[in-house]
């Protein structure tokens, strides 16, 4: 039986007038068991379990790191900074915050001001009067807190201190493009302008602790600060030209034309977070008005995750603690935990979708059947529908019952395929965890 190429990634390119490939609320793994007809498995994303809502407003950011304030989850919700469930003090503004950890303190940039906490209260950092710009990002390297300013100036706070010496600054040099972000990677910090990126290094000189890495600047900038993230021992960001890049000897493009097209059509700045479980590391890029798309470091493919009744996946921020991923939402209260064993977001079943496209050139041919390999945690309803090139999906689904833990469900008498292609959609939303291992058909006739 010929295999039907079900989607291995999420892909849509409106400019090519070809059918979209959907991989919604799923991700892929190579099938080492040998039981999948196309050697890949499509697995459901984790569900979301509500941890707490008490006292919380819409989230502005999350942070957790082993060794920093006991590894506790720090969250700015509304205009309050929380340590777990305890409110520590005020972080003014409505913007997304940035974080930097020093030896005994956590620094927070929000509302144009920098604050710090030692875990009990919130204090404000006094900035020099003549910086010539506003702080746009913070990060830390060897316990130096490094502050990027909009005009390209870079200040730092000496380890153990809470004030900025007006003389402790340098300037980004590659281009007069200001600064959008500053992000540490191992022993370097990368400064992102609107059209360039400069890596800087520690010198060991207390009077001049940083110097630009010679010959290492990139002729590419960053479009949005909050797309710049450490990911899989590298840095990934959305460039000023709508491509997604990964830091390498030269910036490496890691997104296809479909992702770049979606970024171009975004209705607001892009943001990103990272998630890690079961060997998978994801760079989750939120493209407002288009969706949330995740790059999997294990497969280098993109999938799409979404929340019911939303275009995007609701979470905007993430923190990792004790082997668990926690997330929060920019327009709603609450802290949530990712649960890889759940098929629910709270009490709402996750709807998953995967599609496959079959090319058919020449005369119409009969499509006698489709057989779909399924794994499931309990008996599951598998929904199926299809359409040809100049048609739309019907309003109804054919439903097939799959038995746990593994089954093959088959649909017969599917009519003739009208060239140039047929699109098959397989989906479910009954609150059962499902694996789709592939699909096959009897030979075309």
C-alpha positions in Angstrom: 0.0 0.0 0.0 1.5 3.4 -1.0 2.2 5.7 1.9 0.3 9.0 2.1 2.8 11.8 3.1 1.2 13.1 6.3 2.8 16.4 7.5 6.1 16.4 9.2 6.0 20.1 9.9 3.7 23.1 9.8 4.0 24.9 6.4 2.0 27.5 4.5 3.2 29.7 1.8 0.3 31.8 0.4 2.5 33.0 -2.5 2.7 29.5 -4.0 -1.0 28.7 -4.1 -0.4 25.2 -2.8 -2.3 23.5 0.1 -1.1 24.2 3.6 0.6 21.4 5.6 -0.9 21.3 9.1 0.8 19.9 12.2 -1.2 21.5 14.9 -0.7 20.7 18.6 1.6 17.9 17.6 5.4 17.4 17.1 7.4 14.7 15.4 9.9 12.1 16.5 11.8 9.5 14.5 10.3 6.0 14.9 13.0 3.8 16.1 10.6 0.9 16.6 10.2 0.4 12.8 6.4 0.2 13.1 5.6 3.4 11.3 5.1 3.3 7.5 6.9 6.6 7.0 9.4 6.2 9.9 8.0 9.1 11.9 5.6 9.6 14.8 3.3 12.6 15.3 2.8 13.1 19.1 0.5 15.4 20.9 1.9 18.5 22.7 1.7 18.6 26.5 -1.5 19.8 28.2 -1.6 22.7 30.6 -2.4 22.2 34.3 -3.3 25.3 36.3 -1.0 25.8 39.3 -2.4 29.0 40.8 -4.3 32.2 40.0 -4.6 33.8 43.5 -3.4 37.4 43.4 -2.2 37.3 39.9 -3.0 39.6 36.9 -1.9 39.3 33.3 1.7 38.2 33.1 4.7 40.3 32.0 7.3 37.6 32.3 8.7 34.6 34.2 12.1 33.6 35.4 13.7 30.6 37.3 17.3 29.5 37.4 19.0 27.0 39.7 21.1 28.8 42.3 19.2 32.1 41.9 16.9 32.8 44.9 16.6 29.1 45.6 15.5 28.4 42.0 12.1 29.8 42.9 9.7 30.9 40.1 9.8 34.7 39.7 6.9 36.3 37.9 5.9 39.8 37.1 2.1 39.9 37.1 0.4 43.2 36.6 2.7 45.6 38.4 3.9 43.2 41.1 6.9 41.0 41.3 6.1 37.6 42.8 8.4 35.0 44.3 6.3 31.9 44.0 3.0 33.0 45.6 4.5 36.0 47.6 4.3 39.5 46.3 7.7 41.3 46.8 7.0 44.8 45.4 6.2 46.9 42.4 7.5 46.8 38.8 5.8 49.7 37.1 4.6 49.5 33.4 2.7 47.2 31.2 5.6 46.0 29.0 7.3 42.6 28.9 10.1 42.5 31.5 13.7 41.4 31.1 15.8 39.6 33.7 19.5 39.4 34.8 20.9 37.5 37.8 23.9 38.7 39.9 25.6 36.9 42.8 22.8 37.3 45.3 20.3 39.4 43.4 17.8 39.2 40.6 17.5 42.4 38.4 14.3 43.2 36.5 13.9 45.7 33.7 10.3 47.0 33.3 8.6 50.2 32.6 11.9 51.8 31.6 13.4 51.3 35.1 15.7 48.6 36.5 14.9 47.0 39.8 16.5 44.3 41.9 15.5 41.9 44.7 17.3 39.8 47.2 14.2 37.8 47.6 12.2 39.8 50.2 11.6 43.3 48.8 12.1 45.3 45.5 14.5 48.2 45.2 15.3 50.5 42.3 18.7 50.9 40.5 19.8 54.5 40.1 20.9 55.1 36.5 23.2 57.9 35.2 21.5 61.1 34.1 23.3 61.5 30.8 23.0 58.0 29.2 21.5 59.5 26.0 18.9 56.7 25.6 16.6 54.4 27.5 17.4 50.9 28.8 16.0 48.3 26.4 17.5 45.0 27.8 19.5 43.4 30.6 21.4 40.2 31.0 24.4 39.0 33.1 27.8 37.6 32.4 30.1 36.4 35.3 27.8 38.3 37.7 28.2 41.6 35.8 24.7 43.0 35.0 24.9 44.4 31.5 22.4 47.0 30.4 21.8 47.7 26.7 20.5 51.2 25.8 18.5 52.3 22.8 21.3 54.6 21.6 23.9 51.9 21.5 25.5 52.6 24.8 26.3 49.6 27.1 26.5 50.1 30.9 27.3 47.5 33.5 26.8 46.9 37.2 29.9 45.5 39.0 29.4 42.1 40.7 28.0 42.7 44.2 26.9 46.2 43.5 23.5 47.7 42.9 24.4 51.1 41.3 25.7 52.0 37.9 29.0 54.0 37.8 28.5 56.7 35.1 32.0 55.8 33.8 31.2 52.1 33.3 30.1 52.1 29.7 31.2 51.3 26.2 29.5 51.8 22.8 28.4 49.3 20.2 30.6 50.1 17.2 29.6 48.2 14.1 26.8 50.4 12.9 24.8 53.5 14.1 21.7 51.4 14.6 21.2 51.6 18.4 20.5 48.5 20.4 17.5 46.2 20.5 18.7 43.4 22.8 21.7 42.1 24.6 21.9 38.3 25.3 24.6 36.2 27.0 25.8 33.0 25.4 28.5 31.0 27.4 31.4 33.4 27.9 30.2 36.1 25.4 27.4 38.6 25.2 25.8 39.4 21.9 24.5 42.9 21.3 21.7 43.2 18.7 21.2 46.4 16.8 18.6 47.0 14.1 21.0 46.0 11.4 24.0 44.4 13.1 25.0 42.0 15.8 28.3 42.3 17.9 29.6 39.6 20.2 31.7 41.0 23.1 34.0 39.1 25.5 35.4 39.4 29.0 38.9 40.8 29.2 39.8 40.1 32.8 40.6 43.8 33.3 38.5 45.3 36.1 38.8 48.8 34.6 37.7 47.6 31.1 36.0 44.3 31.5 34.5 43.9 28.0 35.9 44.1 24.5 34.4 43.5 21.1 35.3 40.1 19.5 37.3 41.1 16.5 35.9 40.0 13.1 32.8 38.5 14.6 30.1 41.0 13.9 27.0 40.0 11.8 25.5 42.1 9.0 22.1 41.2 10.3 20.0 42.9 13.0 17.1 41.9 15.3 13.5 42.9 14.7 12.1 42.4 18.2 13.9 42.1 21.5 11.7 39.4 22.9 12.4 37.0 19.9 16.0 36.8 21.0 16.5 33.7 23.1 19.2 31.3 24.2 18.3 28.0 22.6 20.1 24.6 22.1 23.6 26.1 23.1 23.1 29.0 20.7 21.0 32.1 20.2 18.0 32.3 17.9 16.2 35.5 16.9 14.0 37.1 14.3 16.1 39.2 12.0 15.2 42.7 10.6 14.4 41.0 7.3 11.8 38.6 8.8 14.1 35.5 8.7 14.7 33.4 11.8 18.4 33.1 12.5 20.7 31.0 14.7 24.1 32.3 15.7 27.0 30.5 14.0 30.1 31.5 12.2 27.7 33.5 10.0 24.0 33.8 10.9 22.2 30.5 9.9 18.6 30.8 8.6 16.5 28.2 10.5 13.1 29.0 9.2 11.5 28.3 5.8 9.8 30.9 3.5 6.4 30.1 5.1 7.6 31.2 8.6 9.2 34.3 7.1 6.0 35.2 5.3 4.0 34.9 8.5 6.5 37.1 10.3 6.0 39.7 7.6 2.3 39.6 8.2 2.5 39.8 12.0 0.1 42.2 13.6 2.4 43.0 16.6 6.0 42.3 17.6 7.1 38.7 17.7 8.0 37.1 21.1 9.6 33.8 21.9 10.2 31.4 24.8 11.9 28.1 25.2 10.5 24.8 26.4 12.3 21.5 27.1 11.0 17.9 27.8 11.8 14.3 26.8 14.9 15.3 24.9 13.0 17.9 22.8 14.0 21.5 23.1 11.6 24.0 21.5 12.0 27.6 20.4 8.4 28.8 20.6 7.9 31.8 18.4 4.6 33.7 18.8 3.7 35.6 15.6 0.6 37.7 16.5 -2.2 37.2 14.1 -0.5 34.2 12.5 0.0 31.6 15.3 2.7 30.1 17.6 5.3 28.1 15.8 7.9 25.9 17.5 11.3 24.9 16.2 12.4 21.5 17.5 16.2 21.3 18.1 15.9 17.5 17.7 14.4 17.5 14.3 14.9 21.1 13.1 11.3 21.1 12.0 8.6 23.6 12.8 5.2 22.7 14.3 2.2 24.8 15.3 0.7 24.9 18.8 -2.6 26.7 19.5 -5.2 27.2 22.2 -8.9 26.6 21.5 -10.6 29.7 20.2 -7.3 31.5 19.7 -5.0 31.9 16.7 -1.9 31.5 18.9 -1.0 29.3 21.8 -2.0 31.2 24.9 1.3 31.0 26.9 3.8 33.8 26.3 6.4 33.2 29.0 8.2 30.2 30.4 10.3 29.1 33.3 12.0 25.7 34.1 12.2 24.4 37.6 12.9 20.9 39.0 12.4 19.2 35.6 9.1 21.0 35.0 8.1 23.7 32.5 5.9 26.5 33.8 4.2 29.1 31.6 2.1 32.2 32.0 -0.2 34.2 29.6 0.3 37.8 28.6 -3.4 38.6 28.7 -4.7 36.4 31.5 -3.9 35.6 35.1 -2.4 32.3 36.3 0.6 30.1 36.4 0.4 26.8 34.5 2.5 23.7 34.4 3.1 21.7 31.2 1.9 18.1 31.6 3.2 15.8 28.9 0.8 13.1 30.0 -2.4 15.2 29.7 -4.5 15.9 26.6 -6.3 18.8 28.3 -5.7 22.5 28.7 -7.3 22.9 32.1 -10.6 21.2 31.5 -10.6 21.8 27.7 -9.6 19.0 25.3 -6.7 19.8 23.0 -7.6 19.7 19.4 -4.9 18.2 17.2 -4.7 18.3 13.4 -2.4 16.7 10.8 -2.8 16.9 7.1 -1.3 15.2 4.1 -1.3 16.1 0.4 -1.3 13.7 -2.5 -0.3 14.9 -6.0 -2.4 13.5 -8.9 -1.4 14.4 -12.4 -3.3 13.3 -15.5 -6.8 11.8 -15.4 -8.9 11.4 -12.2 -8.3 8.1 -10.4 -10.1 6.1 -7.8 -9.3 6.4 -4.1 -10.6 3.2 -2.6 -9.3 3.6 1.0 -7.1 5.3 3.6 -5.6 3.4 6.6 -4.2 5.4 9.5 -1.8 4.1 12.2 -2.9 5.3 15.6 -1.7 4.9 19.2 -3.9 6.2 22.0 -4.1 6.3 25.8 -7.7 5.1 25.7 -10.3 4.5 23.0 -10.2 7.5 20.8 -12.4 9.1 18.0 -10.3 9.8 14.9 -11.9 12.4 12.6 -11.2 12.3 8.9 -12.2 14.6 6.0 -10.7 15.4 2.6 -11.0 17.7 -0.4 -9.6 18.1 -3.9 -7.8 21.1 -5.3 -10.7 23.4 -6.2 -13.0 22.3 -3.4 -13.2 23.1 0.3 -13.4 20.7 3.2 -17.0 19.5 3.9 -18.6 20.8 7.1 -18.8 17.3 8.6 -16.2 14.6 9.6 -16.1 10.9 9.1 -15.4 9.4 12.6 -13.4 6.2 13.1 -12.8 4.5 16.5 -9.3 3.6 17.5 -8.6 1.1 20.2 -5.9 1.6 22.8 -3.0 1.2 22.8 -2.4 0.7 19.1 -4.7 0.3 16.1 -5.2 0.9 12.4 -8.4 2.7 11.3 -9.5 2.5 7.7 -12.0 4.5 5.6 -13.3 3.0 2.3 -15.0 4.3 -0.9 -13.6 7.8 -0.9 -14.4 8.7 -4.5 -12.2 9.8 -7.4 -9.3 12.2 -7.0 -9.7 15.2 -9.2 -6.2 16.5 -10.3 -3.9 18.1 -9.3 -4.1 17.0 -5.6 -6.1 15.7 -2.7 -5.7 16.9 0.8 -6.4 14.6 3.8 -7.1 16.0 7.3 -6.8 13.7 10.4 -7.8 15.3 13.7 -9.3 14.7 17.2 -10.4 16.6 20.3 -11.8 14.0 22.7 -9.3 14.5 25.5 -7.3 11.3 24.7 -3.6 11.4 24.1 -2.9 10.2 20.5 0.0 9.2 18.3 -0.4 9.2 14.5 2.3 7.1 12.9 1.4 7.4 9.2 -1.2 6.6 6.6 -1.4 4.5 3.5 -3.8 3.7 0.7 -4.6 1.0 -1.7 -3.0 1.7 -5.1 -4.7 4.3 -7.2 -6.9 2.8 -9.9 
